[in-house]
Amino acid sequence: MFTPFHSRSANAYKVVGIETGIPQADPHTLVNMLFEGLLQQIGAARSALARGDIKAKCKHIVSAVRLLEEGLKGGLNHSAGGTLAQTLQDIYDFCEMRLTQANVRNDDRMLDEVRQVIEPIADAWKRIGGAVPVPERVM
């Protein structure tokens, strides 16, 4: 009935073609890969926008939104994560909204804004490493 977080995360990676290492990755690594993929897609969208390739910009923004929606938001466990999970949900919702606006308006500043919001979260996640056990569906 419900798909486990690691399966949904793997599906989100496949959507944007990031498949190497997924089957053997632990939950922390999967979330790390989601953040890396998200930041890569934002960077690629910014590059496409700068060179006037609107079709590629749209493709990368759609991929970024899917990584947020199906990967990062899909893995939040509000029961176990409490206010942290809700805060992350709110941040991811904001980022989705800004990515959508950036796509419609061809606005690089909005894309950079999302990058600036996500990078510190991704860096913090990377720094905790395997130091803290990650229960199923916390991030």
N, C-alpha and C positions, 0 to 999 in steps of 0.2 A: 504494500500500500504506500509506504513512504520510502523514498530512495535515500540511502545513507549519505551523509555529507561528503565523504570522500568520492563517492560515485558522481554526485552533482558537480563537485569541483572538477573532477576529471572531465566531465562533459563540457564544462565551461572552457577548459583549456582546449579541448578538441575543436570547439567553435572557432577559436582564433588560431588553430594550428600549433599549439604548444603541447606536444604529446610526449616528448622524450622524458623519461624518468617518472612518469605518473604512476605506473603500476606499483613500483616499489617505494614510493614516497610516503613518509609518515604525515600525519595531519599538520604538523608545524611547517614542514617543507611544502606541502600543498598550498597552504595559505601564503607562504612566502612566494611561491610561484605565481599565485594569483596577483599579488601586489606587483611583482616584477612585470608580469604580462600587462597589467593595467597601465603602469607607467610607460612601458614600451609603446602601447597603443596610443596613449596621449601624445608621446613624443613623435610618433609617426604621423598622427593627425596634424600636429603643428607643422611638421615638415611639409606635408602635402598641401596644407593651407598656404604656407609661405611660397610654394612654387605654383600655386593656382590650380592644383589638381583636386577639384572639388569632389569628384567621385571617390578618390582614394581617401580624402578627409572623412567623408561620410562613412566609408567602410571601417576605418579605424575607430571612429567615434562609436559606431554601432557595436564593434567588438569590445570597446572599453565599457560600454553600458552593460553588455552581457556579462562581462567578468564581474562587474559590481553586483548585478542583479542575481545571476545564477550561481556565482561563486562566493563572493564575500558576504553578501546579504543572505544568501541561501544557507550559509553555514552558521549563522548566528543562532544561539540557543538562549532565548530570553529567560527560560526557567533557571538555567545554571549561570548565565552571564549577568542577570539582574540589570542594574543601571548602566553598566559598561556596555552590555549588548544593545540596550536602547539608545545609548549615546552613539555607538557605532552605526546603528540603523539610521539615526537621524543624519549623521555625517554622510553616509552612503546615499541616502535619499537626496540630500543637498547636491552632492557631486553628480548624481544622475540628472538632476534638474539643470545644473549648469552645463553639463556636457550636451544635453539636448538643446539648450539655448545657444551654446557655442556653434552647434551644428547648423541651426536655423540661421543664425546671424553671421556665420563665418568670422567668429570673434576669437582671436588668438589669446586675448587677455583672459577670457573665461577658461580656456583650456589650461593656461598657465595657473590660474587660480585653483583649479582642481588638482593639478600637480602639486602645488604648494600645500594643499590640505592633506593629500594622500601620503606624500613623502615622509613626514614625521611619523605617521602611524606605521608605515612600512618599515622605517628604520627602527622604531621601537620593537616591532614584532621580530625583526631580524636579530636585534641585540639580545632578546630574552632567550633565543636559541632553544635548545632542549632543556634549559634549566628548570622550566616549569612544565609538569605533565599537562598535556592538552587533552581534556575530555572530548568525546565525540561532540561536534557542533558547538564549540564555545565561540570561536571567532566567526 
